[in-house]
Amino acid sequence: MERLPTGVIVDIPCEWVGSLRSASNFWMTGVALGNGSIVPTTMDQLDPQLGRIVNNLETTIIGKRSLMEFMVTAVLAQGHVLIDDVPGVGKTTVATTLARSLGLTHRRIQCTPDLLPTDITGVTIFHPGTRQFEFHPGPVFANLVIADEINRTSPRTQSALLEVMEEGQVTVDGVTHPLQPPFLVVATQNPIEYDGTFPLPESQLDRFLFRLNVGYPSVEEESNILSQSDETRSPESVQAVITLPELLERMQAVKRVHVSDTIRDYIARIAETTRSSPRIELGMSPRASLALYRAAQAWALLHSRAYVVPDDVLTLAPFVVEHRLILSRTSGTPTVHLVDDVFKGLLQTVPIPPLVQ
């Protein structure tokens, strides 16, 4: 490596700093010492304003900081989130606390088999007194919509969310009603129970920027949860730490985060690898590539950077891409873990771009 002047900040592959390399963190920020060596630093910290949101979320959700960072990234990238996990781990609490931390309006939809599309989007009602039709908006007319157990409602009702999630608008009786930004759908589902469920089709899954899970807490974290009162951990006790104009400004700032040609080529090579693999029947679509691109910009902004590095792509790729893939029949019975193994194996075959400053 070329010798750099003392104090120069660079992004370096983690294999250059020995044991600090991990499976999901291939790059880190380092500072040159002038003698040819580079020492990793902790300069890749959260943006102060956005970091307050993450810290505020942790007052209710204990021990899930990375999950909180992903949720804030989804908001910044204007993408939707599917939380796929067992009951009782706090899926709905995560979404509710996020809405209150951002000062957003939020509505909750309990998805059931008898839920109708109009129960979500709204309905036009004729009033005999005025002899006029009046539109009564549904629960999607909020900044953050929580769709609990989305796979328990019918495909017809699931599809009612498609236009809303993609276009940010609702059309009822030929009249289009736009939604006010920001707009985010956080859907939850239980991956264990399958009786009476309707698996989301690929077109619906493709609308979600991330598929995440909460996971069980560690013994120490669960002990901490038990030691706190319900009032302390209640989402209703959470106060907003950012104003709506500030949030909208940060969302616009995501678009100004620099993405180099090498990073764009890297994302394109990842997409091509999934499409050419014999183990994958349906690979990444251009929409998936754009989602990964946008998420990487938001992740960089969250971590106080005005540019994207390869580690941003590597960190986010499994959560952006895996739920969009369909394995070939020769790969075996498709499961979340098998898709994860196949994709991460393919990811390792794509060369990491050269040093990026």
C-alpha positions, -999 to 999 in steps of 0.1 A, spaced: 0 0 0 12 35 -8 26 54 23 2 81 34 10 113 54 3 111 91 -33 119 101 -49 111 67 -83 94 72 -90 64 49 -114 35 46 -95 3 48 -103 -34 43 -105 -51 78 -81 -79 68 -53 -52 69 -59 -49 107 -57 -86 115 -82 -99 141 -106 -70 138 -121 -84 106 -156 -99 111 -181 -117 89 -202 -86 83 -177 -58 85 -151 -58 57 -142 -21 58 -136 4 86 -122 39 91 -85 42 99 -59 69 104 -25 68 87 6 70 111 31 80 84 52 49 87 31 29 63 7 15 90 -29 23 95 -47 22 128 -85 17 130 -104 45 146 -139 50 160 -147 80 138 -175 63 120 -200 74 146 -237 80 143 -248 114 130 -255 135 162 -291 144 152 -300 109 139 -281 93 168 -306 109 192 -334 89 175 -315 56 179 -307 64 216 -344 73 221 -355 40 207 -332 21 231 -351 35 261 -379 11 252 -362 -16 231 -332 -29 251 -302 -46 235 -312 -42 198 -292 -12 187 -284 -26 153 -321 -32 147 -328 4 157 -302 16 132 -319 -4 104 -353 11 113 -339 47 111 -322 38 78 -355 26 64 -371 59 73 -343 80 57 -344 58 26 -382 61 24 -385 23 24 -409 -2 41 -399 -28 66 -411 -64 71 -403 -77 106 -404 -115 105 -402 -130 140 -419 -150 167 -446 -135 189 -437 -115 220 -402 -102 210 -414 -66 205 -421 -63 168 -451 -39 172 -433 -20 201 -404 -13 178 -427 3 152 -447 23 177 -416 36 195 -401 46 162 -432 66 152 -433 84 186 -396 92 185 -400 108 151 -432 126 161 -452 109 133 -488 100 131 -492 62 133 -521 38 129 -522 0 136 -540 -25 115 -547 -60 129 -547 -82 98 -573 -109 99 -589 -131 72 -620 -111 71 -602 -77 67 -614 -60 35 -593 -37 12 -616 -8 21 -608 -14 58 -573 -3 49 -577 23 22 -610 39 31 -644 41 16 -667 66 -2 -701 70 16 -732 87 2 -748 112 26 -786 116 20 -787 150 37 -762 167 15 -768 143 -14 -730 140 -19 -704 113 -17 -678 118 10 -645 100 13 -637 85 47 -599 78 48 -587 45 61 -558 38 85 -532 40 57 -536 78 59 -508 81 85 -471 87 84 -463 52 98 -487 22 93 -482 -9 114 -497 -40 97 -497 -67 123 -495 -103 110 -499 -92 74 -498 -128 62 -531 -136 80 -552 -114 58 -563 -124 23 -543 -118 -9 -569 -93 -20 -564 -72 10 -526 -76 9 -527 -63 -27 -545 -32 -15 -513 -21 0 -493 -23 -32 -503 10 -47 -500 27 -13 -465 13 -6 -452 20 -41 -469 52 -51 -477 68 -18 -513 73 -28 -548 57 -26 -573 54 -55 -609 49 -44 -638 51 -69 -615 65 -95 -603 94 -73 -567 95 -62 -559 106 -27 -522 114 -21 -505 106 13 -484 131 31 -447 122 34 -430 107 51 -449 74 47 -437 41 60 -453 6 63 -439 -16 91 -455 -51 86 -450 -80 110 -455 -117 105 -449 -149 124 -425 -173 106 -435 -203 128 -473 -206 123 -486 -214 89 -522 -225 95 -547 -199 82 -520 -178 66 -515 -164 31 -478 -162 22 -469 -128 7 -463 -131 -31 -430 -120 -46 -446 -87 -59 -456 -78 -23 -422 -88 -8 -404 -67 -33 -421 -36 -19 -402 -40 14 -368 -24 16 -357 -46 46 -367 -79 61 -356 -79 97 -359 -99 128 -358 -88 165 -344 -119 181 -344 -130 217 -325 -109 242 -295 -122 260 -297 -132 297 -283 -98 308 -306 -79 285 -337 -98 296 -328 -93 333 -325 -56 325 -360 -57 309 -375 -74 339 -359 -48 363 -376 -19 346 -412 -9 353 -438 -11 325 -443 27 327 -406 33 320 -405 10 290 -439 20 276 -439 34 241 -464 60 252 -437 75 274 -414 82 245 -411 118 233 -402 130 198 -365 140 194 -367 155 159 -392 178 142 -409 169 109 -390 196 89 -357 183 103 -366 147 94 -377 157 58 -344 176 54 -324 145 64 -344 124 40 -335 148 12 -298 148 23 -297 110 16 -299 118 -21 -268 139 -19 -246 112 -4 -219 104 -29 -217 70 -45 -186 63 -66 -186 45 -99 -168 15 -82 -196 12 -56 -223 13 -83 -204 -14 -103 -201 -34 -71 -239 -34 -66 -244 -43 -103 -220 -72 -100 -238 -85 -69 -271 -84 -89 -256 -102 -119 -241 -129 -96 -276 -137 -82 -291 -138 -117 -265 -162 -131 -263 -186 -102 -277 -220 -109 -289 -221 -72 -312 -191 -77 -342 -192 -99 -352 -155 -95 -323 -132 -88 -321 -95 -79 -343 -72 -100 -333 -37 -109 -356 -25 -82 -336 -45 -57 -304 -29 -69 -319 5 -65 -331 -4 -30 -296 -15 -20 -282 17 -35 -306 39 -17 -302 21 16 -264 23 14 -268 61 10 -290 63 40 -267 41 61 -238 63 53 -256 94 63 -267 78 96 -230 70 102 -219 106 96 -205 101 61 -211 119 29 -200 89 8 -207 52 6 -181 26 13 -182 -11 4 -189 -21 40 -222 -3 37 -233 -25 8 -220 -56 25 -238 -49 58 -271 -41 42 -272 -66 13 -286 -96 31 -315 -76 46 -323 -59 13 -319 -88 -11 -326 -122 5 -364 -119 8 -365 -110 -30 -347 -142 -41 -363 -175 -51 -341 -206 -49 -340 -232 -77 -355 -266 -70 -320 -281 -69 -311 -261 -39 -335 -279 -16 -365 -268 4 -363 -231 6 -360 -217 41 -348 -183 54 -315 -199 66 -309 -216 33 -315 -184 13 -291 -167 38 -264 -193 33 -268 -193 -5 -267 -155 -9 -238 -149 15 -219 -176 -3 -224 -158 -36 -216 -124 -19 -182 -138 -10 -174 -145 -47 -179 -109 -58 -146 -90 -55 -146 -61 -30 -138 -28 -48 -103 -13 -43 -96 13 -16 -121 41 -16 -115 75 -1 
